[in-house]
Amino acid sequence: MTFSQYVRYDVHMRNIKKKTITELRNSLFETFEEVVAGQIQFISHKNGSQVAMVPVDQIEKLQTEIALHKNLAIGYAQALRGEGVKSSDLKAKFKRKEKDLRKKYA
């Protein structure tokens, strides 16, 4: 899901405030506080262009989810091609790693 798709989806999931640039100029501090509190804001210009103000933690969460989905797609494609690692080999590797970490941090 792209960021713009997420924002469009999120529009329907919760109340998003819409403001003009002039309204933003007149209430910049209040708008900033609302965004920090989790409120997405759409700011529109009279020429029709729009931007969204979104809390940074939501953007970071989206970036993490995108990376996870990419990795999942890569793994799925590898599995379809018969590539990858047997689950028994992976379990053995994780057990060795766990043992090493327990030694190191115990």
ZIDA-V458885 format. One record per backbone hydrogen bond with DSSP energy under -0.5 kcal/mol. NH is the residue of the N-H (numbers start at 1). CO is the residue of the C=O. Records with the same first field share a line. If there is no record, write none. Layout:
NH->CO + CO
//
This chain:
6->2
7->3
8->4
9->5
10->6
11->7
12->8 + 9
13->9
14->10
17->40
19->42
21->44
24->20
25->21
26->22
27->23 + 24
28->25
31->27
32->28
33->29
34->30
35->31
36->32
37->33
38->35
39->34
41->53
42->17
43->41 + 51
44->19 + 42
45->49
48->45
51->43
53->41
54->52
58->55
59->55
60->56
61->57
62->58
63->59
64->60
65->61
66->62
67->63
68->64
69->65
70->66
71->67
72->68
73->69
74->70
75->71
76->72
77->73
78->74
79->75
80->76
81->77
82->79
83->78
90->86
91->87
92->88
93->89
94->90
95->91
96->92
97->93
98->94
99->95
100->96
101->97
102->98
103->99
104->100
105->101
106->102
//
